[in-house]
Amino acid sequence: MAHRIAHSFVLSLVLLPLHVFAIQFRVTSEGDTPVGRLIVFLIKDGSGIDGKVPPISGPFWSKPQPMYGIDLDHAATNGSFTIDDRATAFPDAPSKLLAGTYRAQAALIAHHETGSWHNEAGNQYSDPVAFTASDDPKQVVKLSLTHETSPREIKPSPAVTLFRLRSALLSKFHHRDVFLTAGVVQPLDFDPNVHYPAVYEVPGFGGTALAAYERHNSRANSKDADALELSRKAYWIVIDPEFVHGHTLLANSDVNGPWGDAVINELIPALEAKFNLISSPRSRVIRGHSSGGWAALWLATQYPETFAGCWALSPDPVDFHHVLRLNIYDFDNAYVQNGGEVSTVRNGKATVREENRIEEVLGPDNASDQQWDSWQAVWGHRDSRGNANVLFDPITGAINRAEADSYRRYDIVDLVKRDPKHYAPMFRDRIHVIVGDADTYYLNEAVVALKEELDSLNAGGNVQILPGFTHGSIVGSPQAKQISRAMIEALK
């Protein structure tokens, strides 16, 4: 729950609509001003966003709104900071704000251990303030950072345990304590004298181990006989994939550290020591959707002796000729390819350029923790500041060719092509991929490339591309509903 903070921060913002340069933030404090990223989010009336939605719920990817950000890069007492047209801005500098009525809200993000600053303690934000942009150069919109974030409250359940483990591998890599977290859902009709197999799930982008509570609650009203049988036969364990750069995809990374090794060699053994789990590859299966689907697929291919089966629904790009609609190998620019702007959403107006410019406001130097920056943090090299080397210039879109070529380390189709004897049997025997041919983010195009390569090796039978299903609706497909039964068979 948000609460009033002890010190009063006053944020003054001057916003002018057309070509008058007169925008300032003055942040003052009776106490210490923390280091962090100061962002002002706007929502324009008539933009199609519900008036009850707070601006700090942004960014609004399908209906982008103006945003401005600066770094507060040193702590100060009674500090004062100014933001003007030199700030990182989307879509334009504040002096070019279009005439109209807006709601403004400010956030000072000082604590950023996961991909969601809203759920971390100690970040500050203001109330929304309505204003009408005009030609008056003295117009001031005052925003006071009088609220503070706190962790999400969860109603405890005796059937769910949040298991937390200090990772020696990740702590060594980052030179500080780093913890792995998993949400452990006890089997229905649990017998303490019985040891059970486990279904491991990796949540999609923005998901955390708290999804374990949702899994527990949803089965109470389930009418799916196979799902209920699986709930009685196995633990359901949700692995938390979140870190400072967003979703880690649970891959060993130059930027994020050895997440794959930590999950396989530290987290799973610790879980099996703590709970009534059978410690055997034949007693583990893994699944995921979207970013979670890619993570499950990656763990299943890189640690093939760990799981009896893998089910990946609508996985993030498995072929980097198709990162959504971006081809990182065959073009020099990420924003314009084949004569037009590269889109990211089917039947939508979002583009790679637009999304990356928004991410720059949230956190320059690939530090926004959003989708594009998180991918670069997983697949890219580490720069001198500990962030990801840029795959492409965030302003011009120019692709860093050497960096792009290095991404082949994580390109699953490329890995299959280079070592078919190693990878083809995995897909033939125990890895399943399902995607809709109407996937909202064009993720089906990469899966088509995967299926074609596996078909040439007589190993593509478990890769299914279903007509008419989108990124979200695929989870309700008949094939997805059969996964529970398939897992029961795999765990025998």
TAPEWO-V257491 format. One record per residue. RES is the residue in one small letter. SS is DSSP state (h for helix, s for strand, l for the rest). OMEGA is omega in degrees with one decimal (NA if undefined). Layout:
# TAPEWO-V257491
RES | SS | OMEGA
RES | SS | OMEGA
This chain:
# TAPEWO-V257491
m | l | 176.8
a | l | 176.7
h | s | 179.3
r | s | 179.4
i | s | -172.0
a | s | -177.5
h | s | -178.2
s | s | 175.2
f | s | -179.7
v | s | -177.1
l | s | 179.6
s | s | -175.7
l | s | 174.3
v | l | -178.2
l | l | 179.6
l | l | -163.9
p | l | -169.1
l | l | -172.0
h | l | 178.2
v | l | -178.9
f | l | -179.7
a | l | 177.0
i | l | 179.9
q | l | 164.1
f | s | 169.3
r | s | -177.7
v | s | 179.0
t | s | -177.6
s | l | 173.1
e | l | 178.8
g | l | -178.0
d | s | 172.1
t | s | -175.1
p | l | 171.7
v | l | 178.8
g | s | 179.5
r | s | 179.8
l | s | -175.8
i | s | 171.2
v | s | 178.8
f | s | 175.8
l | s | 167.6
i | s | 179.8
k | s | 175.3
d | l | -179.6
g | l | -178.7
s | l | -178.7
g | l | 177.2
i | l | -177.3
d | l | -178.7
g | l | 177.9
k | l | -179.1
v | l | 179.1
p | l | 179.6
p | h | -179.1
i | h | 170.6
s | h | 179.5
g | l | 8.4
p | l | -179.2
f | l | -169.2
w | l | -178.0
s | l | 178.6
k | l | -171.4
p | l | -178.2
q | l | 179.8
p | l | 179.5
m | s | 177.4
y | s | -178.7
g | s | 172.1
i | s | 173.7
d | s | 166.0
l | s | -166.5
d | l | 172.4
h | l | 177.6
a | l | -179.0
a | s | 173.0
t | s | -175.2
n | l | -176.6
g | l | 176.7
s | l | -176.7
f | l | -177.5
t | l | 174.0
i | l | 179.0
d | l | -176.9
d | l | 175.1
r | l | 179.0
a | l | 170.8
t | s | -171.4
a | s | 171.1
f | s | -6.0
p | l | -179.6
d | l | 176.6
a | l | -178.6
p | h | -179.2
s | h | 179.8
k | h | 178.4
l | l | -178.0
l | l | 176.9
a | l | 179.6
g | s | 177.6
t | s | -174.6
y | s | 162.6
r | s | -179.3
a | s | 176.2
q | s | -177.1
a | s | 175.0
a | s | 172.9
l | s | -173.7
i | s | -177.9
a | l | -178.1
h | l | -167.4
h | l | -178.0
e | l | 178.1
t | l | -178.6
g | l | -178.1
s | l | -178.9
w | h | -179.2
h | h | -174.3
n | h | 177.3
e | l | -176.6
a | l | 168.1
g | l | 173.7
n | l | -171.8
q | s | 178.7
y | s | -176.6
s | s | 165.8
d | l | 173.0
p | l | 177.7
v | s | 178.5
a | s | 176.0
f | s | 175.4
t | s | 179.2
a | s | -177.8
s | l | 179.4
d | l | -178.2
d | l | -177.0
p | l | 179.7
k | l | -178.9
q | l | -179.6
v | l | 173.2
v | s | -175.3
k | s | 179.4
l | s | -177.8
s | s | 179.9
l | s | -172.8
t | s | 179.1
h | s | 179.6
e | s | -179.8
t | l | 174.5
s | l | -178.7
p | l | 178.2
r | l | 179.6
e | l | -179.2
i | l | 175.9
k | l | -176.4
p | l | 175.3
s | l | 179.1
p | l | -178.6
a | l | -176.5
v | s | 176.9
t | s | 170.3
l | s | -175.8
f | s | -176.9
r | s | -175.5
l | s | 172.7
r | s | 179.4
s | l | 177.1
a | h | -178.6
l | h | -178.3
l | h | 178.5
s | h | 177.3
k | h | -178.9
f | h | -174.2
h | h | 178.7
h | l | 175.0
r | l | -179.4
d | l | 174.5
v | l | -175.1
f | s | 170.4
l | s | -178.9
t | s | 175.6
a | s | 173.1
g | s | -172.8
v | s | 179.9
v | s | -179.4
q | l | 176.4
p | l | 172.3
l | l | -179.3
d | l | -174.5
f | l | 175.8
d | l | -176.9
p | l | 179.0
n | l | -177.2
v | l | 171.8
h | l | -169.9
y | s | 168.3
p | s | -175.8
a | s | 166.5
v | s | 175.7
y | s | 177.6
e | s | 172.6
v | s | -179.7
p | l | 175.6
g | l | -175.2
f | l | -179.3
g | l | -179.3
g | l | -179.2
t | l | 177.8
a | l | 178.9
l | l | 175.4
a | h | 177.4
a | h | 177.5
y | h | 178.0
e | h | 178.6
r | h | 179.5
h | h | -177.9
n | h | -175.5
s | h | -177.1
r | h | -180.0
a | l | -178.2
n | l | -176.8
s | l | 175.5
k | l | 179.9
d | l | -175.2
a | h | -179.2
d | h | 178.9
a | h | 178.5
l | h | 177.7
e | h | 178.1
l | h | 179.0
s | h | 177.6
r | h | -173.7
k | h | -171.3
a | s | 165.1
y | s | 171.3
w | s | -173.1
i | s | -179.6
v | s | 179.6
i | s | -179.8
d | l | -177.2
p | l | -169.6
e | s | 174.0
f | s | -171.1
v | l | 179.9
h | l | 179.4
g | s | -177.5
h | s | -177.3
t | l | -172.2
l | l | 178.8
l | l | 179.1
a | l | 168.9
n | s | -169.5
s | s | 176.2
d | l | -176.4
v | l | -175.5
n | l | -177.5
g | s | -172.7
p | s | -177.5
w | h | 179.3
g | h | 178.6
d | h | -178.7
a | h | -180.0
v | h | -174.4
i | h | -171.6
n | h | 179.8
e | h | -173.0
l | h | -176.6
i | h | 175.9
p | h | 179.4
a | h | 176.5
l | h | -178.5
e | h | 175.7
a | h | -175.1
k | h | -172.9
f | l | -179.2
n | l | -176.2
l | s | 173.9
i | l | -178.6
s | l | -178.3
s | l | 176.2
p | h | -179.6
r | h | -177.8
s | h | 177.9
r | s | 168.9
v | s | -177.3
i | s | 179.4
r | s | 176.5
g | s | 179.3
h | s | 176.1
s | l | 176.8
s | h | 175.5
g | h | 176.7
g | h | 177.3
w | h | -178.8
a | h | 178.9
a | h | 179.2
l | h | -179.7
w | h | 178.9
l | h | -178.2
a | h | -179.1
t | h | -176.8
q | h | 177.9
y | l | -168.7
p | l | -179.3
e | l | -174.2
t | l | -171.5
f | l | 177.6
a | l | -179.9
g | s | 179.4
c | s | 176.2
w | s | -178.5
a | s | 178.2
l | s | 176.7
s | l | -175.6
p | l | 169.7
d | l | -169.5
p | l | 177.3
v | l | 177.1
d | l | -172.0
f | l | 160.7
h | l | -175.7
h | l | 172.5
v | s | -159.3
l | l | 176.3
r | l | -179.1
l | s | 174.4
n | l | -174.3
i | l | -174.3
y | l | -165.7
d | l | -179.8
f | l | -179.4
d | l | -176.4
n | s | -178.1
a | l | -173.6
y | l | -178.9
v | s | 177.4
q | s | -179.4
n | l | 173.1
g | l | -179.0
g | s | 177.0
e | s | -179.1
v | l | -178.3
s | s | -178.7
t | l | -175.4
v | l | 178.5
r | l | 179.3
n | l | 178.8
g | l | -176.8
k | l | -177.0
a | l | 179.8
t | s | 176.8
v | h | 179.6
r | h | -176.3
e | h | -177.4
e | h | -179.7
n | h | 175.6
r | h | 174.3
i | h | 179.4
e | h | 177.4
e | h | 177.5
v | h | -178.1
l | h | -179.2
g | l | 178.1
p | l | 179.1
d | l | 176.9
n | l | -176.5
a | l | -176.1
s | l | -174.2
d | l | 178.5
q | l | -165.0
q | h | -175.9
w | h | 178.9
d | h | 179.8
s | h | 176.0
w | h | -179.1
q | h | 177.4
a | h | 177.8
v | h | -169.2
w | h | -172.7
g | l | 174.6
h | l | -177.2
r | s | 177.0
d | l | -173.8
s | l | -179.3
r | l | -179.9
g | l | 176.4
n | l | -179.1
a | s | 168.0
n | l | -178.2
v | l | 170.9
l | l | 176.7
f | s | -179.6
d | l | -175.3
p | l | 179.8
i | l | -174.9
t | l | -176.6
g | l | -179.0
a | s | -175.5
i | s | 173.0
n | l | -170.7
r | h | -179.2
a | h | 179.5
e | h | -179.7
a | h | -179.6
d | h | -179.7
s | h | 179.8
y | h | 179.0
r | h | 176.4
r | h | -175.7
y | h | -179.9
d | l | -171.6
i | h | 177.1
v | h | 179.2
d | h | 177.7
l | h | 178.4
v | h | 180.0
k | h | -175.8
r | h | -178.0
d | l | -175.8
p | h | -179.0
k | h | 179.7
h | h | -170.6
y | h | -174.9
a | h | 179.6
p | h | 178.2
m | h | -179.4
f | h | -179.3
r | h | -170.1
d | h | -169.6
r | l | 178.9
i | s | -177.3
h | s | 179.4
v | s | 180.0
i | s | 177.4
v | s | 175.0
g | s | -179.9
d | l | 174.2
a | l | -177.9
d | l | -173.9
t | l | -175.7
y | l | 177.4
y | l | -179.0
l | h | 177.8
n | h | -175.6
e | h | 176.5
a | h | 179.7
v | h | 174.5
v | h | 178.8
a | h | 177.8
l | h | -178.7
k | h | 179.9
e | h | 179.4
e | h | 179.6
l | h | 177.0
d | h | 178.9
s | h | 178.8
l | l | -177.3
n | l | -176.2
a | l | -174.2
g | l | -174.7
g | l | -178.5
n | l | 175.1
v | s | -174.8
q | s | 176.9
i | s | -168.5
l | s | -178.1
p | l | 169.3
g | l | -176.2
f | l | 179.2
t | l | 180.0
h | l | -179.1
g | l | -174.0
s | h | -178.1
i | h | -177.9
v | h | 177.2
g | h | -179.9
s | l | 177.1
p | h | -178.9
q | h | 178.0
a | h | 179.6
k | h | 177.9
q | l | -175.6
i | h | -179.7
s | h | 179.1
r | h | -179.5
a | h | 178.0
m | h | 177.7
i | h | 179.8
e | h | -178.4
a | h | -175.8
l | l | 179.8
k | l | NA
